[in-house]
């Protein structure tokens, strides 16, 4: 019996290939397949990525592997990420080009030219320095999708202080865990933000979180997002963002020349243990890689208006809202709201008004658009679009085709990009001006990337067979380590398929996948205790412990279905209909945040278990997704499966 659990919603086999539209190919950034050249020149091929940046000091070598798997890219080089994203675009004609277009929740919009953004970033950098932030201090940023978030990120980068962005929807508990784990003494946050129409108090969460941090938080900067709608009080060591910047108006701050290997940021993500892991990205390799992939895959050009509808609180936003697009000097759009407020055509109205060229989102969003109906995109002029992308989870062929036809009008390639927080940037996807597309498969590995699907012994599996998705050669965007956890880094990603004695290091992605005879990879989901829902990665252990902490709950198992499914068995004599789901929801909100709230809670007297007492999440996942259950002979209590199927079918 295969004990591996593939909890993602694997897609059906990829359909026939679709060639990229000629109108796109004729003007694509990349029109010829560089894969062969990359393989011949590897690792020297990655100079092409480094060349997209401006270096303060040229690097000595492309790749140093003497401390593998702690690889060093562009070693000896010095650069500053903020200078690459801003200063160098100010020379020549670009200073008055829009860098950032912000679309607020209340219909507000704000545009920053490259010059305006650079000025605010320098003021913010001066303010942070003034508060005592020095190079290598970790600054926590707990902000929603407002311009002050990228400003603060770039201000940190300018002074060489790694940022740790915590998604604004995470709870006070989650915030304090991350502040503490990163030993961060500085925080930038806001008074609150609008949720649908209502003012939501963020600062209350922050004050609670800071109280429970074990070390001293020296300064908290508060952006006043809500004004009169939510008056707030500034306590000791708390400063108003706009007052601080005004005090540093017009100041210039020299960008700190960082070693290529120096940290740019930490991003906490879910791991197998339930403890969040601080994935650390180094400056030179990461920035080169996100710039290169944004150019090659998203086809971003300086004159474009580019929109990635993710949140900056996740890696997608770091790489492809902020660093990649700004390094290339394009206009990046920042959207604060939700896709269906005030109405279900909100995104298409924004695309039309801003003449967006490239649009990148998550499959779950596309599934929602599809459910709402084609009349919403069709009621707007979307002819400015030339390329569409998805990221975060598998996209099934039906949804892919709907996106291609109803959003792209059949004229835009769709790139299904597979990557992870740890990979820094895209790894598997078609090159939109080069490769044919197969709906349902992410695509082949990018140039220079050696991805293989292997069996438990590390041997490549035959086409069509499922196995573990591994990467054999290092790549510039790869994480440098886990914050404060070099051993955990090796253990978590490099232990399963590597042979350190032979100097043979293999990266284990934790995903299961299948390759077709043309080398196109379909990603099936996680092999470990992590679930992906809407491009958010959550640890089942963390979620389950939040649920089990609820009085009246005996046991819980969480899987990915159409959203997050929680199977909960109540304690003897407890009637779950008496408010239990609400309490579970609140506990999850408090422990992790509303993003982790189960979409569906299924009560059951028992969970399906193996004879050794292990909960069979694989089965629970199949039940949630209405899939074939396969072999259930290992179960101690097979009857429960039928009961669960019935319960779910009835609801
Ligand atoms: C996990 C990484 C990469 C930024 C967003 C999530 C899943 C990601 C795809 C895709 C199938 C995908 C994987 C991966 N995933 N992209 N195109 N097809 N699955 O970053 O939170 O680090 O999650 O998301 O399971 O391991 P993350």
Boltz pocket constraint, residues with backbone or C-beta under 6 A from the ligand:
constraints:
  - pocket:
      binder: B
      contacts: [[A, 8], [A, 269], [A, 314], [A, 315], [A, 316], [A, 390], [A, 391], [A, 392], [A, 393], [A, 394], [A, 395], [A, 416], [A, 417], [A, 418], [A, 419], [A, 420], [A, 421], [A, 422], [A, 428], [A, 442], [A, 509], [A, 510], [A, 511], [A, 523], [A, 524], [A, 525], [A, 526], [A, 532], [A, 535], [A, 536], [A, 537]]
      max_distance: 6.0
